[in-house]
Structure formats: C-alpha cells, structure tokens
C-alpha cells in the first residue's frame, strides 16, 4: 500500500527535474502547492507502492507519462463559462475587431475545446467567423485530441444552453450541434475555423500576431515569475490595440506589461494601448 504522505516537497522537485530532462516539459514555474496537490492525487489514484516506483514509471513509460501530463495539467472548462465575459466579448470587443480584414485569436490553455466552440459561435452570430481563425493551444495532447472531435456529453447541453442565453446568444443553441445518443457533435463550419496544436507557455515562443488573446484560469497555477514571463509572451504576440482576456482571479497589475494596457471597465479584459 502507498504510505499516507505519498510525496514530499523534495520529491516534487525531483519529479519536476526528471520530466524537464526526459521530455522537455517545464513545470518549474508552476505553483508548488497546486502541483503537489495534483501529484498526491495521482499517486493515490494509481495506488503507487513507493515514490521510486512512481518516478521510474513517469520517466520510462511513455503511456503513463501521457496520463501524468493529463492529470497534472488542469482541465476544468465549460461552454460560455462566465456568461458576462462572453457578453463583453460580444458587445465590446469583437465589434471593434470586426473592422479588421482578418481576425486572429489565440486561445491559450484551450483544454477540451469548449471555449473555442463558444467563441466560434459568438463570431458566427456577429457575422465575423468567415474572416476569423482561432488558434487553440494546450500543453496536453490528450485534451487537444478531444477538442478536435468537437464532441461533448449531451447531459451538459442544458447548462451550456443556459450559459449561452445569459451571454446574449441570439439563436436556439441546438442549431449548432447534432445529438447522437449520449453525445453531441458541433457543426463542422465552427471547427473549420480552428487550429488545435500543442504549445507550452513556459518554453515555447510566439508563433503569430493576434488581435485577441484569451488565457483564462491558467496563470493562477503559475508562480509570479512565470506569470510575468507568460504575460510578456502575450504582449509580444498581440497587435497594437489588440485585446488580452484573463480569468476572474488573474491580472496584468504589477507586471512589466501593465503600463501598456488599459482595462475595460468591469471586465478582466485589457486593450493594448502602446507598443
């Protein structure tokens, strides 16, 4: 049986270094409390006999390492989560971007894709989807596979529909998907405007210039230095007068980029006002 403590602080550091050396995944800037909590959960779930065995498995079993990444990265999401945020996108942000010939949107930490499909629906209703492209990225290849399918449990549609209506949705939500037994599949015209790919916010660079970047409820799992590093990555990837959207507990305040941004009143959305 695994002992109650499971993994101590020193062992957390050993694992982080192993993973960086072996696979190039850099968790060094992640909040230790949050990381340790998730490692302990995985250790207990898989009934590990010892830390040595756990460490060996992570380092030498690629299938298990895939599970490790899946469990360590946080994938809590839903469609039109925080409807007031989507209302602000619909009313204050996207109409301004509608004057652009083309709109590039980066959704960083897209998880299983619910947010990407939500944004695509808003773009479609504003008649902007045809000239938009959503780059949806995540460190976790398993969740990206799910996102690319565009399939979600039918049982969640009631909640998603309520979120959608509260966010200012103008259609019957069910027009955007086909139900099949316990799953729904979202329409291909939404998925056609998405590119799903792996991207590590810690170690990878900017890959385009964007008019809108969304990274909601990801930075809270990073330490202060890594938060600043990621915000600078976003700053370097965002067009002049572009928009940056963060999660409810996240901010650009006190960061090196803060002086270049003006916050929209009442929203966790900032506009880049100087280069």
N, C-alpha and C positions, 0 to 999 in steps of 0.2 A: 504493500500500500504506500502511496506517496505520503511523506510527512506533512503535517499541517501547514508549516511555514512555506513549503514549496520552493520559493526562490527569494534569495536575499538581494540587497542592493548591489553588492559586489558581483553577484551572478548576472544581474540585469546588464551591467557594464560588459561583462564577458560575452554575453549573447549579442549585444549590440555590435561589438567589435568583430565577432565571428561573422555576422551577417554582412557587415560592411566589406570585410576582406574576401569572403567567399562569393558573394552575389552582387556587391556594389550598391546594395540598398542602405541608405544612410538614415538611421533613426537617432543619431547622436543629438539632434536638436529637439527631439520630442520631450514633452513634459514627463519627467521620471515617474511621478505619482500615477499618471494616467497609463503610462507604458507598463509599469509594474502590475497595476490592477488587471490589465488585459492579459499579461503573461501568466499571472497566477490563475486567471480564469481558464486559459487554455491548458495549463499544466494540470489543473484539477479535472477538467472535462475529459482529457485523454488519459487520465489515471496514470501519470508518469511515475515510475518507481523511484527514480533518482534524477537529480539535476544533470549528472554526467550522461545519462541515457537520453534525456531530453535534448541536451546540447549536441550530442552525436547525431541524433535524428534530424535536427534542424540543419546541421552542416552537411549531412551526407545523403539525405533522402529528398530529391527534388519535388516529389509529390507531396511529402509532408511540409516542405518549405512553402509550397503554394498555399497550403492550409494555414500555415503560420502567418503569412502576409495577410490572408483573408481575415484572420481573427484579430490581428494586431492593428490593422487599419480600421477606422470606424466607418460603418456604412449604415447610418440611420438617415432615412430620407422618405419623403412622400411627395406626391404631386401637389403643386400650389401650396406648399408648406409656408405658413405665414402669409395668408392671403393679402394682407395690406401691403406687403412688399411687392407682390405681383401687380397690385393695383397701381402702385407708384411707378413700376416699370411701364405699365400700360399707358398711364396718363402723363407722366413727367419725363420719362427717359426716352423710350422708343420713338415717340412722335418727333423728338429733336433729331434722332438719328435717321429718321425717315427721309431727311433732305440729302443724305449721302447717296452716292451712286451704288455703293455696296456696303453691307454691314457685316463685320467680322466680330464674332462673340466667342470669348474663351470662357468655358465653364470648367474651372479647376477643382478637382475633387468631386467628379460627377457621380461617383458611386454607381448604382444600378440604373441610372438614367432618367429617373422620374423628373428631375429638374430640367433636363434637356428637352423632354417632351412638353413640359409645361411652357417653357419659353417659346418653343416652336408653335404651340397653339396660339399664344398671345401674338406672335409675329404674323401668323396667318390671318387672325382676326383684324389686324391693323393693315392688312394687305402689304406686308413687308417680307414675308417668308421667301418669296421668289428671288429677292436680291440679298438674302442673308445666308451666312454659313456659321454653324455652331460647332466649334472645336471643343469636344467634351473629353477631358483627360482625367486619369486617375493613376495612382501608383500600382493599383491592384488589378492584374489582368483578368482575374476571375469575374469581378463585378462588371468589367467592360464587356466581356462576352455576353453577360445577361442583358446589359444595356443595349447592345447591338441587336438583340432579338426584338426589343420593343414589346415584350410580353409581361403582363403583370396579373396578379390574382384578381379575379372577378369580385371577390369579397371586399376588396379595398375601394371599389369604384364609387360606392355610396359616399364615403368620406372624401374621396378626391373630387367628386362632383360638387359636394357642398363647399369645399375649398375654392373650387373653380368659380362657382356662382358668387361667393363672397369677394373674390378677387376682381370681379367686374366682367366675368365671362358673358358672352352675348348669344351663344348657341346652346343647343342641347348637347351636353357633354358626351353623350353616347354616339354622336355623329362622328367622333374622332377615333372610334375603335370598333372592332368586330369581336363579339363574345363567342367563345367556343368552350363549352363545358365550364371548367373552373378557371379558365384563363381568358384574358382579352389581349388582342393584338392591335397596337396602334397603327394608324394608316401609314402607308409607305411614303406618301408625299411629305410627311413630317420627318421621317427618318432620312429621306433623300438629302436633307439639308444639314445633316450631322456627320461629323468625322470623329470616331471614337479612337483614342490612342493612349498608350501608356506615357505618363510624364511624371517625373519625380521632382516635386517642388524644391527639394533640398539640393539636388545635384544637377538637374537639367537646366538648360538655358532658355531664353526667349526664342520663339520659333515663328513669330509673325507680328504684325501691328494690328491692334484691335481697337474697336470703338467702344466695346463694353467687355469688362472682365467681371465674372462672378466667382467668388470663393467664399462660400457661406458655411460657417461652422467647421472649418478646418484649422484655422490659425489657433483656436483655443487649445488645441492639443500640442502646440509647439511652445518652446521656451521663448523668452523675449528676443534674444539674438536672432533666432531663426525666423521669428515673425517679421523682424525688421528686414532680414535678407529676402524673404519672400515678397514683402511689400515693395522692395526695390526692384525685384524681378518684374512685378506687375507694372510698376512705374515705367520701366524701360520697354514694356510691351504695349503700353497704352498710348493711343494718339492724343495729341493736344485736343482738349475739350471732350475727351472720352470719359467714360463713367466706370467707377470701381464700386462693386457691391460686396459687402461683407455680412457676416452673421450678426445676430442680435447682441452678442456679448463681445464683439470684435470692433476694433477702431484703428484709424491711422494716427490718432493722437500720440504725441511724444515720439513718433517715428521720424526717420530722416526725410521722409517724403511729405510730411504733414503740411508744410508751408505752401506746397504746390497744389493743394486740393481745397475745394470748398464743399462743405457738406450740404446736401439737400435737407431742408427743414423737416425734422421729424423722421427722417429715414436713415438707414445705415448705407447710404449711397453717397459717394463723393465724386465731384467733377474735377477733372484736371484743368486747372486754370493757368498754369505756367509751365514752361519746359524746364 
